[in-house]
């Protein structure tokens, strides 16, 4: 499974109402550590498959959730 990109509009459905364990990466383009962890989370998502959801939320574009 791939990383799921979530927004203010999809956060409730994709994260809060998910029947699986969800890990959310709150990230921003300017964040150095975010750039490092991103590829790692993509690998984890592939390894976990349907067992869990790895989601990313851009905090600069989605201010309501953050």
C-alpha positions in Angstrom: 0.0 0.0 0.0 1.2 3.5 -0.6 1.3 6.6 1.6 -2.2 8.3 1.7 -2.2 12.0 1.3 -4.8 13.6 3.6 -6.2 17.1 3.8 -8.4 19.0 6.1 -11.4 17.7 4.2 -10.3 14.0 4.1 -8.7 13.7 7.6 -11.8 12.6 9.4 -12.6 9.9 6.9 -9.1 8.7 6.2 -7.7 8.9 9.7 -10.3 9.2 12.4 -12.8 6.8 11.0 -10.3 4.2 9.7 -10.7 0.7 11.0 -6.9 0.2 10.8 -4.0 1.6 12.7 -3.0 5.0 11.2 0.3 6.8 11.4 0.1 10.5 10.3 3.2 12.4 9.2 2.5 16.1 9.7 5.0 17.6 7.3 6.1 20.7 5.4 8.2 21.3 2.3 10.6 23.5 4.2 11.2 20.9 7.0 14.5 19.1 6.7 13.7 16.2 8.9 10.4 15.7 7.1 12.4 15.3 3.8 14.5 12.5 5.5 11.6 10.6 7.1 9.3 10.8 4.0 11.1 8.0 2.0 11.3 5.8 5.1 7.5 6.1 5.6 6.9 5.2 2.0 8.9 2.0 2.5 7.1 1.2 5.7 3.8 1.7 3.9 4.8 -0.8 1.3 6.0 -3.3 3.9 2.8 -3.1 5.9 0.5 -3.4 3.0 -3.1 -3.5 4.2 -2.2 -4.0 7.9 -2.0 -0.2 8.6 -2.3 3.2 7.0 0.6 5.6 6.6 -0.8 9.1 5.9 0.8 12.5 5.2 -0.7 15.9 5.9 1.0 19.0 4.6 0.6 21.5 7.5 1.1 24.6 5.3 -1.8 23.6 3.1 -4.1 22.2 5.8 -4.3 24.6 8.7 -7.6 23.4 10.3 -6.2 20.1 11.4 -2.8 21.2 12.5 
